[in-house]
């Protein structure tokens, strides 16, 4: 009996030990697999997120906050987004005593040349009574800025940075952005907007997609100035007041657009100028030290059916060349390409290089795609007859006009 009981106890202990061993081995196996699975999942997420992080870190050092100051007692914010934005946004004055400079607004820009050339929106730096400076977000370094050139055709401008208040010393070896190819963008392409949000939170980044291409809008800034903006990128990446002039980048850290406008009456609708539209500006400034554009040198009115009927014109599309007789302004500028080609008042420019001028293709939009010294084929309607002209385009310098 004692032997049987002893055998029973030993057998039970052996069974418990064997069961415990199997349980331990099974549990250890599951834990190892669980750690491996968790590690694998974490790695996948990290790789996906690093594309975003790397692109932001690549561009951010070359993004600057633009600050404007001026002497005034009452002020408005001239840096609210072009169009459709609630202009209740105003930057609080940094100084309020009369005779001292007051901060009246802010925007964003990005460095396109290591010597301190910065690309931004024209409406950010269009106040010629203001003084401009920039702040680098990484170390709060401040530099002085001078408006170098404004684009006559688009909402673009270039400013030059200086390290001294007298604006005699240009910086060297500044970080600069890489320009991408906006023509490769498709609806659904992932993008990141970077900017000086609310003129307070520098290098704020938001993430979204391209939600539309080739958008045309009629834009208005806080001062009431209106402008037609064409061929814009539409994005749902949040764009805030103060982001004007900031870069819209892809996941490779390349600039593909310049943040320009938002729709006031809707959420998640922002607009950016494609970077390919801005490349001609960048090339011009790097080559000539200013923005130069070709121009016909004419005064004109874009035709529509109502105007054509009212004036009893033979066509209802095109550009009607007009003079301002009351103020003594000729239809063509003296010495301009149009004058040398013989274009006259009441001529109707019907097409350029075979592209008809209409609501989708304005004369300005067609001309701004050309280069200085390009020869263009112009079809003109004069006295109900078509005339074909060859015109060599001259330089148009906004600073001289």
VENUR-V470340 format. One record per helix or strand of 2 or more residues. SS is the DSSP state (h for helix, s for strand). FROM is the first residue (numbers start at 0). LEN is the number of residues. If there is no record, write none. Layout:
SS:FROM:LEN
SS:FROM:LEN
//
This chain:
h:1:59
s:62:9
s:100:13
s:116:4
h:121:3
s:130:6
s:141:9
s:156:6
s:177:2
h:181:3
s:189:8
s:200:20
s:225:10
s:246:3
s:253:9
s:269:5
h:274:14
s:291:4
s:299:3
h:304:6
s:318:3
h:336:5
s:347:5
s:354:2
h:362:6
s:374:8
s:384:8
s:393:4
h:397:3
//
